[in-house]
């Protein structure tokens, strides 16, 4: 029995790879133009602030995951803290929906980058075809099992990191320090607002907790994997930001938008630099899909197991609990092909922050069991709420529709949970 567990479980570095893969995904490649427009030459500092907030939230997740290792991750934490009610259920549905939207964003970004390799002005339909194809590929990988997820993520992340490190190593020599001078920084309010927006690039760390049941010695592995992966990602983001900002004027970064990193490679690598970074973008979005699909499928299964989603999410296929995976993948394909997801990306970030607030509030009821410092939990709640306020304030001025969408998603999650509970007679099955 133990030997079988050892062969199928996820190691520390596979878990770290899973976290890095979920974080260094579509976010760093798609938000650079917008973020640069807000924070300018201080963009690298916005990444530092967002990373510090992520580490603060990681403290709570590490304590919870060590005490309650589960495939549900934050789903388990919310039920443990709040019990079986509409509050925990609504936040859990919101978490699952946010994963579906994140997957759709990643797959759509993959499709966009993949289409740039086609000759001439390829038909836009290819973006949807590539987006659908990559979801199908990683659904198959996730269907095989946890070991396949961990191994594939290690190879993808290793290749991607080599490309990004090479980009940094070559580009750092042509950085112009004057472009990073404090005199070029915008008002601090802009830097904070930008930090709230780029926080989306860190949110994937929580997916490590979804793999806790498949890890070797989760009580030690999960906290280490969380802190190591976030720390590595902070260094990568800051180094990339400095390289880009030091090689391109802010105006050029803004005009390049989604291709800012590729554009920054041209001064020292030429046209081939664009292709190399485009390949890195494909690897990043695909690894983000791999890790997020794994976590999203686990969440849908655990929600059904606990009676918070319909029973068909829990049914087994080929003796595996994978129907939730297929439903998550199917919804992702629909959203990726029918919706414009640029504004939804910000909605997804705000939704995740609200879930972080809820998880830390639930943790306040459990801190004696987890031996966590309640002051750290309160601080995590306050900074998460501050980030939500900054996001809503920014979007209210630039895109009121995004604020309305966020409100709609939150309301839908709780109303759907309430309605399902009224119709369903299922009983919550808790873990010991």
Secondary structure, DSSP 8 states (H G I E B T S, - for coil): -HHHHHHHSB-HHHHHHHHHHHHSSHHHHHSHHHHHHHHBTTHHHHHHHHHHHHHHHHHHHHHHHHHS--TTTHHHHHHHHH-SSHHHHHHHHHHHHHHHHHHHHHHHHHHHHHHTTSSSS--THHHHHHHHHHHHHHHHHHHH-HHHHHHHHHHHHHHHHHHHHHHHHHHGGG--GGGG-GGGB--HHHHHHHHHHHGGGTGGGGHHHHTGGGBTTHHHHHHHHHHHHHHHHHHHHHHHHHHHHHHS-HHHHHHHGGGHHHHHHHHHHTHHHHHHHHHHHHHHHHHHHHHHHHHHHHHHHHHHHTTSS-GGGT--BTTBS-HHHHHHHHHHHHHHHH---HHHHHHHHHHHHHHHHHHHHHHTTTHHHHT--HHHHHHHHHHHHHHHHHHHHHHHHH-HHHHHHHHHHHHHHHHHHHHHHHH---------
